[in-house]
């Protein structure tokens, strides 16, 4: 199974569990990130960033970035969430 598909299934599952199925993923993109290694003087793979567009049903979020915090703590990399 593709890594992006596994991440999407994990995100869907965690959103369903945390918000009772009231949040629907519109689009999801996982991009690799890099960092500059001073020792070898080149860019090397570092982690990933998740860009997510979601549609919120009737769920009320306590704070605007509640979904980002949930996903960042779960996945361990940066998440950018946009509500559409």
N, C-alpha and C positions, 0 to 999 in steps of 0.2 A: 504494500500500500504506500502511496506517495506521502511524503512528509507533510505537505500542505493539507491533504485530505485528513490526515490524523489530527493535525492542529485544529482544523475546522470542526471535526467531530467532537474534540475535547471542548472547544469554545461553545458549541451548541449545547452540549450536555451540561456544562457549568452554568450557562445562562438559563437553561430550563430549570435546573435545580435551584438556582438562587432567586429567580424571578417568576417561577411558576409558568413558564411557557409564554409569557407575555411579550417577550422580545424576539423579533425575527431578524435574522441576518439577511441583509440585502446584498452586500458584497464583502469579500474578505481577500486581502492580499498580504502575503508574507514576503518581505524583502530581506535579503542578507545585509548585514552591516559589516563594516571593516574598521580596523584601527591601524594607525601608523606605528610600526615597530622601529624604534630608533636604532636598535642593534643591527638589524639587517637592512635598514633604510628602504623599506617598502611597506605597502599596505597588505595586511593579512586579514583573513576572515576572523570575525569576532563573535557575532551573535546574529539575531534577527529582529526585525521590527514588524509589528502587526498593524495593518490599517484596516479598519472595520467600519462599514456603514450598517446601521441597524435601524429598524422601525420599532418603536416602542408602543405597545398596546396601552392598556389601562393601568399598567404598573406605575406607581409613584416612587421616584428615586429620592433618597434622603439628601443626596448631594449630586451635583451635575456630573462629576467624574467618578461616580461609584462603580460604573462598569469598567472603566480603565483600571482602577485600583484592584478590582477583583481579578481581571485578566492578567495584569502585571504580576500580582502575587502568585497566581497559579502557574503562569508560563515562564516567568523569570526574564522576560525581555519587554522592551518598550511597546506600548500599545496606544494607538491613536484612534479614538472612537468618534464617529460623526453620526448624529441622529438625522434621519431623513423622513 
